[in-house]
Amino acid sequence: MKALDILAAILLIVGGLNWGLFGSLHFDLVAGVLGQFSGLSRIVYVLVGLAAVYQAISFRQMRSRWLPASTASGR
């Protein structure tokens, strides 16, 4: 599980840097390195999205362990 957490963190860093560069400089780092519209860059985009979903689920599970039941549900 720890290896998956590390991989998800790396992918989220790559995704965050890519969005930051694209938003500020209109430069797509992933496309610049792997080729625009290449199959490999598309795979990276999908993996970054899956890492975000994984992290969101993990965060929700951690939150429910840290907070009492009454606050974990948002009430």
PQR file of N, CA, C, O and H, with PARSE charges and radii, in Angstrom:
ATOM      1  N   MET A   1       0.830  -1.193   0.000 -0.4000 1.5000
ATOM      2  CA  MET A   1       0.000   0.000   0.000 -0.0000 2.0000
ATOM      3  C   MET A   1       0.873   1.254   0.000  0.5500 1.7000
ATOM      4  O   MET A   1       0.521   2.252  -0.629 -0.5500 1.4000
ATOM      5  N   LYS A   2       2.005   1.211   0.699 -0.4000 1.5000
ATOM      6  CA  LYS A   2       2.863   2.376   0.767 -0.0000 2.0000
ATOM      7  C   LYS A   2       3.434   2.723  -0.606  0.5500 1.7000
ATOM      8  O   LYS A   2       3.550   3.902  -0.938 -0.5500 1.4000
ATOM      9  H   LYS A   2       2.291   0.400   1.210  0.4000 1.0000
ATOM     10  N   ALA A   3       3.787   1.732  -1.400 -0.4000 1.5000
ATOM     11  CA  ALA A   3       4.313   2.000  -2.738 -0.0000 2.0000
ATOM     12  C   ALA A   3       3.261   2.691  -3.603  0.5500 1.7000
ATOM     13  O   ALA A   3       3.586   3.574  -4.396 -0.5500 1.4000
ATOM     14  H   ALA A   3       3.693   0.773  -1.130  0.4000 1.0000
ATOM     15  N   LEU A   4       2.005   2.289  -3.449 -0.4000 1.5000
ATOM     16  CA  LEU A   4       0.921   2.919  -4.199 -0.0000 2.0000
ATOM     17  C   LEU A   4       0.715   4.368  -3.755  0.5500 1.7000
ATOM     18  O   LEU A   4       0.419   5.237  -4.575 -0.5500 1.4000
ATOM     19  H   LEU A   4       1.741   1.571  -2.804  0.4000 1.0000
ATOM     20  N   ASP A   5       0.873   4.623  -2.458 -0.4000 1.5000
ATOM     21  CA  ASP A   5       0.769   5.994  -1.948 -0.0000 2.0000
ATOM     22  C   ASP A   5       1.872   6.875  -2.522  0.5500 1.7000
ATOM     23  O   ASP A   5       1.624   8.021  -2.896 -0.5500 1.4000
ATOM     24  H   ASP A   5       1.114   3.917  -1.792  0.4000 1.0000
ATOM     25  N   ILE A   6       3.081   6.343  -2.592 -0.4000 1.5000
ATOM     26  CA  ILE A   6       4.212   7.104  -3.139 -0.0000 2.0000
ATOM     27  C   ILE A   6       3.999   7.366  -4.625  0.5500 1.7000
ATOM     28  O   ILE A   6       4.234   8.479  -5.097 -0.5500 1.4000
ATOM     29  H   ILE A   6       3.282   5.412  -2.288  0.4000 1.0000
ATOM     30  N   LEU A   7       3.559   6.357  -5.361 -0.4000 1.5000
ATOM     31  CA  LEU A   7       3.297   6.529  -6.793 -0.0000 2.0000
ATOM     32  C   LEU A   7       2.202   7.568  -7.017  0.5500 1.7000
ATOM     33  O   LEU A   7       2.320   8.412  -7.906 -0.5500 1.4000
ATOM     34  H   LEU A   7       3.368   5.453  -4.977  0.4000 1.0000
ATOM     35  N   ALA A   8       1.148   7.513  -6.225 -0.4000 1.5000
ATOM     36  CA  ALA A   8       0.064   8.492  -6.352 -0.0000 2.0000
ATOM     37  C   ALA A   8       0.573   9.893  -6.059  0.5500 1.7000
ATOM     38  O   ALA A   8       0.196  10.843  -6.745 -0.5500 1.4000
ATOM     39  H   ALA A   8       1.052   6.828  -5.503  0.4000 1.0000
ATOM     40  N   ALA A   9       1.421  10.036  -5.055 -0.4000 1.5000
ATOM     41  CA  ALA A   9       1.977  11.349  -4.724 -0.0000 2.0000
ATOM     42  C   ALA A   9       2.838  11.884  -5.859  0.5500 1.7000
ATOM     43  O   ALA A   9       2.754  13.066  -6.192 -0.5500 1.4000
ATOM     44  H   ALA A   9       1.728   9.264  -4.498  0.4000 1.0000
ATOM     45  N   ILE A  10       3.657  11.040  -6.451 -0.4000 1.5000
ATOM     46  CA  ILE A  10       4.507  11.465  -7.574 -0.0000 2.0000
ATOM     47  C   ILE A  10       3.647  11.898  -8.756  0.5500 1.7000
ATOM     48  O   ILE A  10       3.900  12.932  -9.373 -0.5500 1.4000
ATOM     49  H   ILE A  10       3.725  10.080  -6.181  0.4000 1.0000
ATOM     50  N   LEU A  11       2.634  11.104  -9.064 -0.4000 1.5000
ATOM     51  CA  LEU A  11       1.756  11.458 -10.183 -0.0000 2.0000
ATOM     52  C   LEU A  11       1.004  12.756  -9.922  0.5500 1.7000
ATOM     53  O   LEU A  11       0.795  13.544 -10.844 -0.5500 1.4000
ATOM     54  H   LEU A  11       2.428  10.263  -8.563  0.4000 1.0000
ATOM     55  N   LEU A  12       0.596  12.987  -8.678 -0.4000 1.5000
ATOM     56  CA  LEU A  12      -0.103  14.233  -8.354 -0.0000 2.0000
ATOM     57  C   LEU A  12       0.839  15.427  -8.424  0.5500 1.7000
ATOM     58  O   LEU A  12       0.414  16.520  -8.799 -0.5500 1.4000
ATOM     59  H   LEU A  12       0.766  12.346  -7.929  0.4000 1.0000
ATOM     60  N   ILE A  13       2.096  15.245  -8.075 -0.4000 1.5000
ATOM     61  CA  ILE A  13       3.081  16.322  -8.223 -0.0000 2.0000
ATOM     62  C   ILE A  13       3.282  16.642  -9.697  0.5500 1.7000
ATOM     63  O   ILE A  13       3.304  17.809 -10.086 -0.5500 1.4000
ATOM     64  H   ILE A  13       2.442  14.358  -7.771  0.4000 1.0000
ATOM     65  N   VAL A  14       3.428  15.605 -10.517 -0.4000 1.5000
ATOM     66  CA  VAL A  14       3.565  15.816 -11.966 -0.0000 2.0000
ATOM     67  C   VAL A  14       2.344  16.550 -12.507  0.5500 1.7000
ATOM     68  O   VAL A  14       2.478  17.497 -13.282 -0.5500 1.4000
ATOM     69  H   VAL A  14       3.409  14.656 -10.201  0.4000 1.0000
ATOM     70  N   GLY A  15       1.158  16.116 -12.102 -0.4000 1.5000
ATOM     71  CA  GLY A  15      -0.065  16.764 -12.563 -0.0000 2.0000
ATOM     72  C   GLY A  15      -0.161  18.200 -12.105  0.5500 1.7000
ATOM     73  O   GLY A  15      -0.564  19.073 -12.874 -0.5500 1.4000
ATOM     74  H   GLY A  15       1.050  15.346 -11.472  0.4000 1.0000
ATOM     75  N   GLY A  16       0.209  18.458 -10.851 -0.4000 1.5000
ATOM     76  CA  GLY A  16       0.171  19.822 -10.335 -0.0000 2.0000
ATOM     77  C   GLY A  16       1.156  20.734 -11.042  0.5500 1.7000
ATOM     78  O   GLY A  16       0.824  21.872 -11.377 -0.5500 1.4000
ATOM     79  H   GLY A  16       0.536  17.748 -10.227  0.4000 1.0000
ATOM     80  N   LEU A  17       2.362  20.243 -11.269 -0.4000 1.5000
ATOM     81  CA  LEU A  17       3.351  21.036 -12.011 -0.0000 2.0000
ATOM     82  C   LEU A  17       2.876  21.301 -13.437  0.5500 1.7000
ATOM     83  O   LEU A  17       3.041  22.402 -13.964 -0.5500 1.4000
ATOM     84  H   LEU A  17       2.631  19.319 -10.997  0.4000 1.0000
ATOM     85  N   ASN A  18       2.290  20.287 -14.047 -0.4000 1.5000
ATOM     86  CA  ASN A  18       1.807  20.442 -15.412 -0.0000 2.0000
ATOM     87  C   ASN A  18       0.714  21.509 -15.485  0.5500 1.7000
ATOM     88  O   ASN A  18       0.742  22.368 -16.366 -0.5500 1.4000
ATOM     89  H   ASN A  18       2.156  19.394 -13.618  0.4000 1.0000
ATOM     90  N   TRP A  19      -0.253  21.457 -14.555 -0.4000 1.5000
ATOM     91  CA  TRP A  19      -1.320  22.456 -14.535 -0.0000 2.0000
ATOM     92  C   TRP A  19      -0.785  23.843 -14.231  0.5500 1.7000
ATOM     93  O   TRP A  19      -1.241  24.827 -14.813 -0.5500 1.4000
ATOM     94  H   TRP A  19      -0.277  20.759 -13.839  0.4000 1.0000
ATOM     95  N   GLY A  20       0.187  23.930 -13.317 -0.4000 1.5000
ATOM     96  CA  GLY A  20       0.785  25.223 -13.002 -0.0000 2.0000
ATOM     97  C   GLY A  20       1.504  25.835 -14.186  0.5500 1.7000
ATOM     98  O   GLY A  20       1.370  27.030 -14.451 -0.5500 1.4000
ATOM     99  H   GLY A  20       0.557  23.131 -12.844  0.4000 1.0000
ATOM    100  N   LEU A  21       2.268  25.020 -14.899 -0.4000 1.5000
ATOM    101  CA  LEU A  21       2.968  25.508 -16.090 -0.0000 2.0000
ATOM    102  C   LEU A  21       1.987  25.875 -17.195  0.5500 1.7000
ATOM    103  O   LEU A  21       2.165  26.871 -17.897 -0.5500 1.4000
ATOM    104  H   LEU A  21       2.377  24.050 -14.684  0.4000 1.0000
ATOM    105  N   PHE A  22       0.956  25.064 -17.339 -0.4000 1.5000
ATOM    106  CA  PHE A  22      -0.013  25.352 -18.390 -0.0000 2.0000
ATOM    107  C   PHE A  22      -0.797  26.631 -18.084  0.5500 1.7000
ATOM    108  O   PHE A  22      -1.058  27.439 -18.975 -0.5500 1.4000
ATOM    109  H   PHE A  22       0.811  24.255 -16.769  0.4000 1.0000
ATOM    110  N   GLY A  23      -1.162  26.799 -16.830 -0.4000 1.5000
ATOM    111  CA  GLY A  23      -1.923  27.983 -16.452 -0.0000 2.0000
ATOM    112  C   GLY A  23      -1.116  29.264 -16.532  0.5500 1.7000
ATOM    113  O   GLY A  23      -1.648  30.315 -16.890 -0.5500 1.4000
ATOM    114  H   GLY A  23      -0.950  26.143 -16.106  0.4000 1.0000
ATOM    115  N   SER A  24       0.156  29.185 -16.203 -0.4000 1.5000
ATOM    116  CA  SER A  24       0.970  30.406 -16.182 -0.0000 2.0000
ATOM    117  C   SER A  24       1.696  30.667 -17.491  0.5500 1.7000
ATOM    118  O   SER A  24       1.836  31.821 -17.895 -0.5500 1.4000
ATOM    119  H   SER A  24       0.589  28.332 -15.912  0.4000 1.0000
ATOM    120  N   LEU A  25       2.157  29.626 -18.157 -0.4000 1.5000
ATOM    121  CA  LEU A  25       2.979  29.805 -19.365 -0.0000 2.0000
ATOM    122  C   LEU A  25       2.383  29.180 -20.625  0.5500 1.7000
ATOM    123  O   LEU A  25       2.982  29.253 -21.697 -0.5500 1.4000
ATOM    124  H   LEU A  25       2.043  28.688 -17.828  0.4000 1.0000
ATOM    125  N   HIS A  26       1.208  28.568 -20.499 -0.4000 1.5000
ATOM    126  CA  HIS A  26       0.584  27.855 -21.630 -0.0000 2.0000
ATOM    127  C   HIS A  26       1.529  26.788 -22.193  0.5500 1.7000
ATOM    128  O   HIS A  26       1.618  26.590 -23.405 -0.5500 1.4000
ATOM    129  H   HIS A  26       0.721  28.509 -19.628  0.4000 1.0000
ATOM    130  N   PHE A  27       2.231  26.108 -21.279 -0.4000 1.5000
ATOM    131  CA  PHE A  27       3.155  25.040 -21.669 -0.0000 2.0000
ATOM    132  C   PHE A  27       2.707  23.746 -21.021  0.5500 1.7000
ATOM    133  O   PHE A  27       2.607  23.667 -19.797 -0.5500 1.4000
ATOM    134  H   PHE A  27       2.159  26.269 -20.295  0.4000 1.0000
ATOM    135  N   ASP A  28       2.435  22.733 -21.825 -0.4000 1.5000
ATOM    136  CA  ASP A  28       2.039  21.414 -21.344 -0.0000 2.0000
ATOM    137  C   ASP A  28       3.303  20.570 -21.198  0.5500 1.7000
ATOM    138  O   ASP A  28       3.864  20.094 -22.185 -0.5500 1.4000
ATOM    139  H   ASP A  28       2.516  22.798 -22.820  0.4000 1.0000
ATOM    140  N   LEU A  29       3.742  20.393 -19.957 -0.4000 1.5000
ATOM    141  CA  LEU A  29       4.984  19.675 -19.677 -0.0000 2.0000
ATOM    142  C   LEU A  29       4.931  18.231 -20.161  0.5500 1.7000
ATOM    143  O   LEU A  29       5.882  17.750 -20.777 -0.5500 1.4000
ATOM    144  H   LEU A  29       3.287  20.779 -19.155  0.4000 1.0000
ATOM    145  N   VAL A  30       3.839  17.545 -19.892 -0.4000 1.5000
ATOM    146  CA  VAL A  30       3.713  16.142 -20.292 -0.0000 2.0000
ATOM    147  C   VAL A  30       3.787  16.013 -21.805  0.5500 1.7000
ATOM    148  O   VAL A  30       4.502  15.154 -22.322 -0.5500 1.4000
ATOM    149  H   VAL A  30       3.066  17.936 -19.392  0.4000 1.0000
ATOM    150  N   ALA A  31       3.054  16.860 -22.516 -0.4000 1.5000
ATOM    151  CA  ALA A  31       3.096  16.818 -23.985 -0.0000 2.0000
ATOM    152  C   ALA A  31       4.470  17.234 -24.504  0.5500 1.7000
ATOM    153  O   ALA A  31       4.936  16.705 -25.513 -0.5500 1.4000
ATOM    154  H   ALA A  31       2.473  17.558 -22.096  0.4000 1.0000
ATOM    155  N   GLY A  32       5.114  18.167 -23.830 -0.4000 1.5000
ATOM    156  CA  GLY A  32       6.442  18.602 -24.242 -0.0000 2.0000
ATOM    157  C   GLY A  32       7.482  17.507 -24.107  0.5500 1.7000
ATOM    158  O   GLY A  32       8.387  17.402 -24.935 -0.5500 1.4000
ATOM    159  H   GLY A  32       4.736  18.596 -23.010  0.4000 1.0000
ATOM    160  N   VAL A  33       7.358  16.691 -23.071 -0.4000 1.5000
ATOM    161  CA  VAL A  33       8.327  15.625 -22.832 -0.0000 2.0000
ATOM    162  C   VAL A  33       7.982  14.363 -23.622  0.5500 1.7000
ATOM    163  O   VAL A  33       8.866  13.726 -24.195 -0.5500 1.4000
ATOM    164  H   VAL A  33       6.623  16.776 -22.399  0.4000 1.0000
ATOM    165  N   LEU A  34       6.698  14.003 -23.652 -0.4000 1.5000
ATOM    166  CA  LEU A  34       6.298  12.719 -24.249 -0.0000 2.0000
ATOM    167  C   LEU A  34       5.691  12.839 -25.639  0.5500 1.7000
ATOM    168  O   LEU A  34       5.453  11.830 -26.301 -0.5500 1.4000
ATOM    169  H   LEU A  34       5.980  14.520 -23.187  0.4000 1.0000
ATOM    170  N   GLY A  35       5.441  14.065 -26.084 -0.4000 1.5000
ATOM    171  CA  GLY A  35       4.837  14.260 -27.393 -0.0000 2.0000
ATOM    172  C   GLY A  35       3.354  14.546 -27.281  0.5500 1.7000
ATOM    173  O   GLY A  35       2.614  13.853 -26.584 -0.5500 1.4000
ATOM    174  H   GLY A  35       5.635  14.885 -25.546  0.4000 1.0000
ATOM    175  N   GLN A  36       2.946  15.574 -27.977 -0.4000 1.5000
ATOM    176  CA  GLN A  36       1.543  15.962 -27.934 -0.0000 2.0000
ATOM    177  C   GLN A  36       0.684  14.905 -28.626  0.5500 1.7000
ATOM    178  O   GLN A  36       1.011  14.443 -29.719 -0.5500 1.4000
ATOM    179  H   GLN A  36       3.547  16.138 -28.543  0.4000 1.0000
ATOM    180  N   PHE A  37      -0.400  14.536 -27.985 -0.4000 1.5000
ATOM    181  CA  PHE A  37      -1.356  13.536 -28.486 -0.0000 2.0000
ATOM    182  C   PHE A  37      -0.740  12.151 -28.656  0.5500 1.7000
ATOM    183  O   PHE A  37      -1.275  11.322 -29.393 -0.5500 1.4000
ATOM    184  H   PHE A  37      -0.665  14.912 -27.097  0.4000 1.0000
ATOM    185  N   SER A  38       0.380  11.894 -27.980 -0.4000 1.5000
ATOM    186  CA  SER A  38       0.961  10.551 -28.063 -0.0000 2.0000
ATOM    187  C   SER A  38       0.225   9.625 -27.105  0.5500 1.7000
ATOM    188  O   SER A  38      -0.403  10.077 -26.147 -0.5500 1.4000
ATOM    189  H   SER A  38       0.814  12.568 -27.382  0.4000 1.0000
ATOM    190  N   GLY A  39       0.306   8.359 -27.364 -0.4000 1.5000
ATOM    191  CA  GLY A  39      -0.338   7.382 -26.497 -0.0000 2.0000
ATOM    192  C   GLY A  39       0.238   7.405 -25.096  0.5500 1.7000
ATOM    193  O   GLY A  39      -0.488   7.218 -24.119 -0.5500 1.4000
ATOM    194  H   GLY A  39       0.816   7.991 -28.142  0.4000 1.0000
ATOM    195  N   LEU A  40       1.543   7.633 -24.993 -0.4000 1.5000
ATOM    196  CA  LEU A  40       2.196   7.654 -23.694 -0.0000 2.0000
ATOM    197  C   LEU A  40       1.752   8.853 -22.856  0.5500 1.7000
ATOM    198  O   LEU A  40       1.524   8.718 -21.654 -0.5500 1.4000
ATOM    199  H   LEU A  40       2.132   7.785 -25.787  0.4000 1.0000
ATOM    200  N   SER A  41       1.628  10.017 -23.480 -0.4000 1.5000
ATOM    201  CA  SER A  41       1.167  11.187 -22.728 -0.0000 2.0000
ATOM    202  C   SER A  41      -0.283  10.995 -22.278  0.5500 1.7000
ATOM    203  O   SER A  41      -0.669  11.438 -21.197 -0.5500 1.4000
ATOM    204  H   SER A  41       1.813  10.127 -24.456  0.4000 1.0000
ATOM    205  N   ARG A  42      -1.058  10.347 -23.096 -0.4000 1.5000
ATOM    206  CA  ARG A  42      -2.447  10.068 -22.728 -0.0000 2.0000
ATOM    207  C   ARG A  42      -2.524   9.135 -21.523  0.5500 1.7000
ATOM    208  O   ARG A  42      -3.377   9.300 -20.650 -0.5500 1.4000
ATOM    209  H   ARG A  42      -0.744   9.987 -23.974  0.4000 1.0000
ATOM    210  N   ILE A  43      -1.631   8.162 -21.486 -0.4000 1.5000
ATOM    211  CA  ILE A  43      -1.564   7.243 -20.352 -0.0000 2.0000
ATOM    212  C   ILE A  43      -1.199   8.005 -19.082  0.5500 1.7000
ATOM    213  O   ILE A  43      -1.772   7.757 -18.021 -0.5500 1.4000
ATOM    214  H   ILE A  43      -0.938   8.028 -22.195  0.4000 1.0000
ATOM    215  N   VAL A  44      -0.244   8.936 -19.186 -0.4000 1.5000
ATOM    216  CA  VAL A  44       0.151   9.726 -18.016 -0.0000 2.0000
ATOM    217  C   VAL A  44      -1.032  10.543 -17.515  0.5500 1.7000
ATOM    218  O   VAL A  44      -1.268  10.609 -16.308 -0.5500 1.4000
ATOM    219  H   VAL A  44       0.222   9.138 -20.048  0.4000 1.0000
ATOM    220  N   TYR A  45      -1.783  11.168 -18.428 -0.4000 1.5000
ATOM    221  CA  TYR A  45      -2.958  11.950 -18.015 -0.0000 2.0000
ATOM    222  C   TYR A  45      -3.971  11.069 -17.274  0.5500 1.7000
ATOM    223  O   TYR A  45      -4.531  11.487 -16.261 -0.5500 1.4000
ATOM    224  H   TYR A  45      -1.591  11.115 -19.408  0.4000 1.0000
ATOM    225  N   VAL A  46      -4.202   9.872 -17.769 -0.4000 1.5000
ATOM    226  CA  VAL A  46      -5.155   8.955 -17.131 -0.0000 2.0000
ATOM    227  C   VAL A  46      -4.632   8.522 -15.758  0.5500 1.7000
ATOM    228  O   VAL A  46      -5.395   8.455 -14.795 -0.5500 1.4000
ATOM    229  H   VAL A  46      -3.747   9.533 -18.592  0.4000 1.0000
ATOM    230  N   LEU A  47      -3.335   8.229 -15.671 -0.4000 1.5000
ATOM    231  CA  LEU A  47      -2.760   7.825 -14.395 -0.0000 2.0000
ATOM    232  C   LEU A  47      -2.821   8.940 -13.360  0.5500 1.7000
ATOM    233  O   LEU A  47      -3.057   8.681 -12.180 -0.5500 1.4000
ATOM    234  H   LEU A  47      -2.715   8.283 -16.454  0.4000 1.0000
ATOM    235  N   VAL A  48      -2.610  10.179 -13.795 -0.4000 1.5000
ATOM    236  CA  VAL A  48      -2.727  11.314 -12.875 -0.0000 2.0000
ATOM    237  C   VAL A  48      -4.167  11.421 -12.363  0.5500 1.7000
ATOM    238  O   VAL A  48      -4.387  11.661 -11.175 -0.5500 1.4000
ATOM    239  H   VAL A  48      -2.418  10.389 -14.754  0.4000 1.0000
ATOM    240  N   GLY A  49      -5.127  11.248 -13.237 -0.4000 1.5000
ATOM    241  CA  GLY A  49      -6.530  11.275 -12.823 -0.0000 2.0000
ATOM    242  C   GLY A  49      -6.869  10.158 -11.859  0.5500 1.7000
ATOM    243  O   GLY A  49      -7.579  10.376 -10.877 -0.5500 1.4000
ATOM    244  H   GLY A  49      -4.949  11.054 -14.202  0.4000 1.0000
ATOM    245  N   LEU A  50      -6.365   8.957 -12.131 -0.4000 1.5000
ATOM    246  CA  LEU A  50      -6.606   7.828 -11.223 -0.0000 2.0000
ATOM    247  C   LEU A  50      -5.929   8.057  -9.876  0.5500 1.7000
ATOM    248  O   LEU A  50      -6.472   7.682  -8.837 -0.5500 1.4000
ATOM    249  H   LEU A  50      -5.788   8.780 -12.929  0.4000 1.0000
ATOM    250  N   ALA A  51      -4.749   8.668  -9.888 -0.4000 1.5000
ATOM    251  CA  ALA A  51      -4.056   8.984  -8.642 -0.0000 2.0000
ATOM    252  C   ALA A  51      -4.872   9.970  -7.809  0.5500 1.7000
ATOM    253  O   ALA A  51      -4.918   9.864  -6.583 -0.5500 1.4000
ATOM    254  H   ALA A  51      -4.308   8.973 -10.732  0.4000 1.0000
ATOM    255  N   ALA A  52      -5.514  10.925  -8.473 -0.4000 1.5000
ATOM    256  CA  ALA A  52      -6.349  11.890  -7.755 -0.0000 2.0000
ATOM    257  C   ALA A  52      -7.555  11.199  -7.127  0.5500 1.7000
ATOM    258  O   ALA A  52      -7.917  11.503  -5.991 -0.5500 1.4000
ATOM    259  H   ALA A  52      -5.477  11.011  -9.468  0.4000 1.0000
ATOM    260  N   VAL A  53      -8.172  10.284  -7.845 -0.4000 1.5000
ATOM    261  CA  VAL A  53      -9.314   9.538  -7.299 -0.0000 2.0000
ATOM    262  C   VAL A  53      -8.864   8.695  -6.111  0.5500 1.7000
ATOM    263  O   VAL A  53      -9.525   8.670  -5.073 -0.5500 1.4000
ATOM    264  H   VAL A  53      -7.877  10.037  -8.768  0.4000 1.0000
ATOM    265  N   TYR A  54      -7.739   8.006  -6.271 -0.4000 1.5000
ATOM    266  CA  TYR A  54      -7.192   7.189  -5.185 -0.0000 2.0000
ATOM    267  C   TYR A  54      -6.908   8.040  -3.951  0.5500 1.7000
ATOM    268  O   TYR A  54      -7.237   7.654  -2.830 -0.5500 1.4000
ATOM    269  H   TYR A  54      -7.203   8.026  -7.114  0.4000 1.0000
ATOM    270  N   GLN A  55      -6.294   9.200  -4.171 -0.4000 1.5000
ATOM    271  CA  GLN A  55      -5.961  10.077  -3.056 -0.0000 2.0000
ATOM    272  C   GLN A  55      -7.212  10.614  -2.373  0.5500 1.7000
ATOM    273  O   GLN A  55      -7.245  10.730  -1.148 -0.5500 1.4000
ATOM    274  H   GLN A  55      -6.027   9.513  -5.082  0.4000 1.0000
ATOM    275  N   ALA A  56      -8.230  10.940  -3.143 -0.4000 1.5000
ATOM    276  CA  ALA A  56      -9.483  11.434  -2.564 -0.0000 2.0000
ATOM    277  C   ALA A  56     -10.143  10.362  -1.706  0.5500 1.7000
ATOM    278  O   ALA A  56     -10.655  10.662  -0.627 -0.5500 1.4000
ATOM    279  H   ALA A  56      -8.203  10.846  -4.138  0.4000 1.0000
ATOM    280  N   ILE A  57     -10.137   9.123  -2.170 -0.4000 1.5000
ATOM    281  CA  ILE A  57     -10.707   8.022  -1.391 -0.0000 2.0000
ATOM    282  C   ILE A  57      -9.877   7.786  -0.136  0.5500 1.7000
ATOM    283  O   ILE A  57     -10.432   7.585   0.945 -0.5500 1.4000
ATOM    284  H   ILE A  57      -9.721   8.879  -3.047  0.4000 1.0000
ATOM    285  N   SER A  58      -8.558   7.809  -0.267 -0.4000 1.5000
ATOM    286  CA  SER A  58      -7.678   7.618   0.888 -0.0000 2.0000
ATOM    287  C   SER A  58      -7.884   8.724   1.912  0.5500 1.7000
ATOM    288  O   SER A  58      -7.908   8.464   3.115 -0.5500 1.4000
ATOM    289  H   SER A  58      -8.107   7.972  -1.145  0.4000 1.0000
ATOM    290  N   PHE A  59      -8.031   9.955   1.439 -0.4000 1.5000
ATOM    291  CA  PHE A  59      -8.226  11.078   2.344 -0.0000 2.0000
ATOM    292  C   PHE A  59      -9.533  10.927   3.114  0.5500 1.7000
ATOM    293  O   PHE A  59      -9.592  11.204   4.312 -0.5500 1.4000
ATOM    294  H   PHE A  59      -8.011  10.166   0.462  0.4000 1.0000
ATOM    295  N   ARG A  60     -10.558  10.495   2.430 -0.4000 1.5000
ATOM    296  CA  ARG A  60     -11.853  10.311   3.093 -0.0000 2.0000
ATOM    297  C   ARG A  60     -11.759   9.235   4.171  0.5500 1.7000
ATOM    298  O   ARG A  60     -12.337   9.375   5.249 -0.5500 1.4000
ATOM    299  H   ARG A  60     -10.509  10.270   1.457  0.4000 1.0000
ATOM    300  N   GLN A  61     -11.027   8.161   3.876 -0.4000 1.5000
ATOM    301  CA  GLN A  61     -10.864   7.098   4.864 -0.0000 2.0000
ATOM    302  C   GLN A  61     -10.042   7.579   6.057  0.5500 1.7000
ATOM    303  O   GLN A  61     -10.367   7.263   7.201 -0.5500 1.4000
ATOM    304  H   GLN A  61     -10.557   8.047   3.001  0.4000 1.0000
ATOM    305  N   MET A  62      -8.970   8.347   5.796 -0.4000 1.5000
ATOM    306  CA  MET A  62      -8.157   8.879   6.879 -0.0000 2.0000
ATOM    307  C   MET A  62      -8.961   9.856   7.728  0.5500 1.7000
ATOM    308  O   MET A  62      -8.855   9.862   8.954 -0.5500 1.4000
ATOM    309  H   MET A  62      -8.705   8.603   4.866  0.4000 1.0000
ATOM    310  N   ARG A  63      -9.759  10.673   7.070 -0.4000 1.5000
ATOM    311  CA  ARG A  63     -10.564  11.670   7.776 -0.0000 2.0000
ATOM    312  C   ARG A  63     -11.541  10.991   8.723  0.5500 1.7000
ATOM    313  O   ARG A  63     -11.743  11.457   9.844 -0.5500 1.4000
ATOM    314  H   ARG A  63      -9.846  10.667   6.074  0.4000 1.0000
ATOM    315  N   SER A  64     -12.140   9.908   8.289 -0.4000 1.5000
ATOM    316  CA  SER A  64     -13.101   9.224   9.153 -0.0000 2.0000
ATOM    317  C   SER A  64     -12.409   8.559  10.342  0.5500 1.7000
ATOM    318  O   SER A  64     -13.045   8.350  11.375 -0.5500 1.4000
ATOM    319  H   SER A  64     -11.975   9.529   7.378  0.4000 1.0000
ATOM    320  N   ARG A  65     -11.131   8.222  10.224 -0.4000 1.5000
ATOM    321  CA  ARG A  65     -10.395   7.654  11.353 -0.0000 2.0000
ATOM    322  C   ARG A  65      -9.955   8.730  12.335  0.5500 1.7000
ATOM    323  O   ARG A  65      -9.893   8.475  13.537 -0.5500 1.4000
ATOM    324  H   ARG A  65     -10.614   8.392   9.385  0.4000 1.0000
ATOM    325  N   TRP A  66      -9.647   9.935  11.842 -0.4000 1.5000
ATOM    326  CA  TRP A  66      -9.146  11.007  12.692 -0.0000 2.0000
ATOM    327  C   TRP A  66     -10.242  11.727  13.464  0.5500 1.7000
ATOM    328  O   TRP A  66     -10.052  12.097  14.622 -0.5500 1.4000
ATOM    329  H   TRP A  66      -9.698  10.142  10.865  0.4000 1.0000
ATOM    330  N   LEU A  67     -11.375  11.923  12.827 -0.4000 1.5000
ATOM    331  CA  LEU A  67     -12.435  12.719  13.422 -0.0000 2.0000
ATOM    332  C   LEU A  67     -13.486  11.836  14.077  0.5500 1.7000
ATOM    333  O   LEU A  67     -13.699  10.703  13.646 -0.5500 1.4000
ATOM    334  H   LEU A  67     -11.530  11.622  11.886  0.4000 1.0000
ATOM    335  N   PRO A  68     -14.148  12.346  15.122 -0.5600 1.5000
ATOM    336  CA  PRO A  68     -15.264  11.586  15.692  0.2800 2.0000
ATOM    337  C   PRO A  68     -16.369  11.391  14.663  0.5500 1.7000
ATOM    338  O   PRO A  68     -16.459  12.150  13.698 -0.5500 1.4000
ATOM    339  N   ALA A  69     -17.189  10.403  14.856 -0.4000 1.5000
ATOM    340  CA  ALA A  69     -18.230  10.054  13.888 -0.0000 2.0000
ATOM    341  C   ALA A  69     -19.158  11.212  13.596  0.5500 1.7000
ATOM    342  O   ALA A  69     -19.619  11.346  12.462 -0.5500 1.4000
ATOM    343  H   ALA A  69     -17.115   9.786  15.639  0.4000 1.0000
ATOM    344  N   SER A  70     -19.449  12.055  14.573 -0.4000 1.5000
ATOM    345  CA  SER A  70     -20.386  13.152  14.340 -0.0000 2.0000
ATOM    346  C   SER A  70     -19.812  14.211  13.427  0.5500 1.7000
ATOM    347  O   SER A  70     -20.567  14.833  12.679 -0.5500 1.4000
ATOM    348  H   SER A  70     -19.074  11.946  15.494  0.4000 1.0000
ATOM    349  N   THR A  71     -18.486  14.453  13.451 -0.4000 1.5000
ATOM    350  CA  THR A  71     -17.888  15.460  12.582 -0.0000 2.0000
ATOM    351  C   THR A  71     -17.403  14.875  11.270  0.5500 1.7000
ATOM    352  O   THR A  71     -17.290  15.605  10.285 -0.5500 1.4000
ATOM    353  H   THR A  71     -17.872  13.948  14.058  0.4000 1.0000
ATOM    354  N   ALA A  72     -17.115  13.597  11.223 -0.4000 1.5000
ATOM    355  CA  ALA A  72     -16.634  12.974   9.989 -0.0000 2.0000
ATOM    356  C   ALA A  72     -17.714  12.966   8.915  0.5500 1.7000
ATOM    357  O   ALA A  72     -17.406  13.017   7.724 -0.5500 1.4000
ATOM    358  H   ALA A  72     -17.207  13.004  12.023  0.4000 1.0000
ATOM    359  N   SER A  73     -18.967  12.902   9.326 -0.4000 1.5000
ATOM    360  CA  SER A  73     -20.046  12.882   8.334 -0.0000 2.0000
ATOM    361  C   SER A  73     -20.409  14.270   7.841  0.5500 1.7000
ATOM    362  O   SER A  73     -21.239  14.409   6.943 -0.5500 1.4000
ATOM    363  H   SER A  73     -19.217  12.861  10.294  0.4000 1.0000
ATOM    364  N   GLY A  74     -19.796  15.308   8.418 -0.4000 1.5000
ATOM    365  CA  GLY A  74     -20.066  16.665   7.961 -0.0000 2.0000
ATOM    366  C   GLY A  74     -21.189  17.357   8.718  0.5500 1.7000
ATOM    367  O   GLY A  74     -21.625  18.439   8.326 -0.5500 1.4000
ATOM    368  H   GLY A  74     -19.122  15.195   9.148  0.4000 1.0000
ATOM    369  N   ARG A  75     -21.656  16.750   9.790 -0.4000 1.5000
ATOM    370  CA  ARG A  75     -22.765  17.339  10.570 -0.0000 2.0000
ATOM    371  C   ARG A  75     -22.264  18.045  11.784  0.5500 1.7000
ATOM    372  O   ARG A  75     -23.056  18.595  12.550 -0.5500 1.4000
ATOM    373  H   ARG A  75     -21.302  15.871  10.109  0.4000 1.0000
TER
END
